[in-house]
């Protein structure tokens, strides 16, 4: 059979891309597998493609995460956009490989109910997930999913998500042994870790563990350390999410470092940013979240520039306690704080004047 052309496949080693790789070869394509290391725990074994490119883009991915932290992205008040943020990193590098290799096509293997799928579902997902596992079994494709545990996992530096199988029923609890990036909160330590997180212009710059004085100051190492510490204390979110393609989806998401940074950053903003500026930033942050979730890159860049201006004063230290899946703010300080202690106990006469002025609109309305 003559080749139908070369394809660069965004390969993860999971059920979907493992089957796609074999299927593409059966259809007569020359497959180049592109594996992006964005912080997931993988052994990156040889997938059987004609060529294999493995690239570590973890440090680039952290920069995407910082954009999300500065913007306070939180989709539907729950989801920190771990998967959404990773996609641009993977796609940009995949296209670079395709251009360098002169490939005719690029392929991905996102799940049929996700937000990223484009064309592969026309063939593969007409089979269904159990049939995909049977397909992999017949062809000897090693995969982590089984008919007993058929959920899919998506892991990167930011988070890990579990979906499908027994998890499709929102009434079902997470089965024992499901958690890998985070500890089951019920089994987490009974003694908290106290962390001090330092921000500059909305970007985390330094983390210090008060207990053992461990200090991290480089972006990737800082984020990995927070994943380790908070993961030990158990952060997992059970959600029902409104997908961009129009359906609700239930999954279990764990984002240890993202959760603690989100909480600490929000607290720092409340301490250092003017109220009206903060309102505008909240509106922009909500729009940025929507654009990231739906993959609207050009618009994201425009909103990001506006948000960056509002972050110039976000500087200071926040001390937090992490225990049993929860993050508690203990204290904060900032050289740019707008909090004026002597005004807290303002003269009652000042308050009366303020009330009288604001009551004028009520009187006029009558």
N, C-alpha and C positions, 0 to 999 in steps of 0.2 A: 504494500500500500504506500503510495506517495504521500509525503507529509502535507498536511493542510496548512502548515505554517507554525510559527513559534508562539508560545503563550507563556507569559510570566504570571504564575499563580501565587497569590498571597496565601502562604501555607502556614497552618498552625499545628498540624499533627493530630488534630481532633477528628471526630467522626466525619464531619462534612468535607473538609479539605482533603482528608486521606482518601475518601471515596472519589472526590472530584479528580484528583491527580491520576488515579488509575483509569477513571472513565475517560478523561481527556486523551490519555495515551491510547486507549482502545478505539477512540474516534479518529486517531491518526495525527494527533498534534505532537510537536516537540515541546515538552514542558520544562520550563525553568522554574524551580521553586524558590520563592523569596521568603525568608523567615526573618521577621523583625523581632529583635529582643527588646521589649519595652517593659521589662521587669518581671515577666512571668517565670515561674519555676518549670523549666523544660530542660531535657537532656539534648534536644536538637539533634536527633538521630538522622542518618541518611534516609531521605524519603523515597528514593528510587527515581528521581527526576533526571533528565539529561544533564542539567546543570543545577547547582545549588548555591544561593547567595545568603549568607547569614550576617546580619548587621545589628550591632548594638546601638539602638537609638534612645536609650534610657535617659541620657543627659538632655537630649533635645526634647524628650517628652516632658521632663520636669518643667521646662520653660512654658509648655502649654498648660501645665497644671497651675503654674503661678498666675497665668492669665485668669484662670477660673477662680482662684482664691481671691485675687484682687477684685473680681467682679461679683463675688459672693454667689456664684452660680449654684442653684439648687432647684432642679426641675420638679414641679408639683410639690414643693416643700419637703422632698424626701431624697431625691436622687442627685448625687454629686457629679454625674456625667462622666464616670470613669471610662466607659466604652466610647462615648461620643468624642471625648478629647483625644483618644488614642488613634482614631481613624485617620485624621490628617497626617500624623507622623508616618503611619504605615503606607498610606497611599502615595504620599510624596516620594518616598524612597522606592516604592514599587515602580512608579512611573520612570524614575531615574534609571533603574535597572533595565526596564523595557526599552527606553531610548538608547541606552548604551549598547544593548545587545541586538538592537534592530528588530525587536519582537513585533509581531503583527497585532497581538491581542494581549489584554490583561484580564485576569480572572480572580474572583474572590469566592468565599464560601460561607457567607453569612446565613443565619438561620431563617427559615421561611416566614417567621412571624416578626422578624426584626425590622430595623429601620434602614439597613444598609444594602439589602439585596437589590440587584438590578435585573439580571437575566437568567442566572443559573437555575432558578426555581422552575422555569419552563420545562426543564427535563428532570432534574434531580428530585425536586420536592413534589412532583406528581407521584413519586413512589411512596412517600411517607417515611417517618423516622425508623420504624421497625424494619421496613424493607431495606433501608440504607444499611442497617446493622447486618441484615442477612446478606446483602451484597458484599459487605466488607468481609464477612465470614467465609463466603464462597471463594473469595479471591485472596484470602490470607492476609488481609490488611489489619495490622495491629492498631487497636483504638482503645481509649480509656473507658468509653461508654459501653454498657452491657444491657441486655433486655431487663435485667433486674434493677439496674441503676442507669436508666437511659437519659438522665438530665445532661444538659450541655453546660460547659463552663467556659467563661471568658475571663482571663486573668491578665492583668498588667500591673505596672507599678502603682497605679492609682487605686485599683479595686479588683475584686473578683465577683462574678455573678454566676448564679446557678439557676437554670430554668429547665422546663419540660419534665416529662415523666410524672412521677408522683407529685411533683411541685405544681403541676397544672391546676390541681384542686386547691383553691385558696384556703380551704378548711384544714388541710393537712399541715402538720408541723414539719419542721426540717428534720429529716431522718438522722439518727445517730451517725457520727463520723463524717457528716457532710462538710463541715467547716475545715478549711485548710489555711486560709490567710488570717483568719481570726479564731480565737479560742471561743468555745461555747461559753457565753457569759456565766452560766451556772457553775462552770468548772474553773472560772477565772480566779486569780489570787484574791485573798481577803484584805491585803494590804495595798493601798494605792501607790502609784508613782506620782511624784510632784515634778512638773516640768515648767521651765521658764522659757517662753518663746519670744524672740525679739523680731520686730518688723521694721522695715525701712521702705517708705513709699508703697506700703501694702504688700511687700514681698518678704517672706520669712528669711531671715539672715542668720539666725543663731538659735540653737536649742541647747538648754542645759538641764540635766537631770539633777535636781536638788539633792537626791538621796546619795548618789555616788559621784557627783560632780562631772559626769561624762558630758563633753561639749562637742557639738557638731556645727560646722559653719559652711560647708560646701553643699550646694543644692541637692545633688543626688544622695549623698551620704546622710544629710539631714532628713530627707524624706524617708529613706530606707530605715533609719533609726526609729522614726515615729511609727512606721508600719509595724516594726518589731515590738515596740513597747506597748502601743495601744492594741495591737493585735493580740498580745498576751492577755489583755484585760477584756477582750471580747466586744467587738462592734459588728453587728449584723443587722440589716434592715429588711424586714419582710414588706414587700410593696405590691400594690396593684397599680400598674403604670398605664397611662394612655399613650399608646404608640403613635408615631407620626402617620403610619399607614392606616390608622382608623380602628384599631382594636385595643382592648385592655389585655394586659399581660401581667402575670404574677411571677415574681422571681425573688430570690434572696440575694441581697447585695451586701458586701462587706468592704468598707473603705476606711481603714483605720487612720492613716495619716491625714487623709483628706478631711475626715470628720473633726479631728482635733484642731486642724489649721483653720477650718471654716469657723468654728466656734470662737477661737482666739482672735481671728481677724475681725469678725463682726463686733466683738467687744472693743477692740482697739479703735475701730471706726466710730463707734458710739462715743468714745472718749475724746476724739481728736477732730472730727469733721462737723462743720456747721450743720444745723438741723435742716435747713432748706437745701443745702448742697447734698446732704445725705438722702433727702427725698428724691432728688433728681437722679442721683447715683443708683438708688434702689430701682427706679423705673428703667434706667439703662441696663442695670444688671439683669432684670427680668427679661428684657429684650435680648440681651446677649445670650442668656440661658436658652431661650427659644431658638435662636439662630444656630448655636452650637449643636443643639439636639437634632435640628433638621438639616445640618450640614451646609449652611449658607455662609461659606467662607468669605466672599467679598464684603458682605454686609457686616460680618463679625469684625473685620478689620476697622471699619468706620466707627462702630460703636466702641471698640476697644480703645481707640484713641481718645474718645470723649471720657471714658471711665478713667484712663490714666491720669488725666488732669485732676480728677477728684481724689486721687490717691496720694497726692504730694505731701499731705499732712499726716498720713497714716504711719506714724512712727511711735514706737514704744515697746514695752515689755508686758507680757501677760503671764501670770502664774496660774497653772491649771492642775487639777487633780484628776487622775484617770482611774476608774474603779468599776468593775462589773458592767462593762459596756457603756458607762456614762462618763461624760466630761463635765467637770465642775470648775467654774471660774472662781479663783480664790482672790485675786487682786491684780491691779494693773498700775502702770506708771508711764508717763510720756513727757518729754521736754516740750512737746507741742500741744499739751492738754488744754482743752477749753473749759475744763472744770475749775472753778474758782471757789475754794473752800469757804472764804469769808462771806461769799454771797449766798451760801446754802442757808445760813441763819439770818436772812435779810430782815431788815426792819419791817414790822407789820404795816407801818405807814406806807412804805414803798409798795407793798402788795395791794393795799387799799387804793392807791393811786392808779395802779395797773388795772384793777378791776373797774374803777370808775371810767377810765378811758375806753376800755373795751365794751362797757355797757352803753356807750353813746349810740352805737349802731342799733341796739335794741330799742332805745328811746325814739330814734329817728324812724325806725320801722313802724312804730305805732302811729 
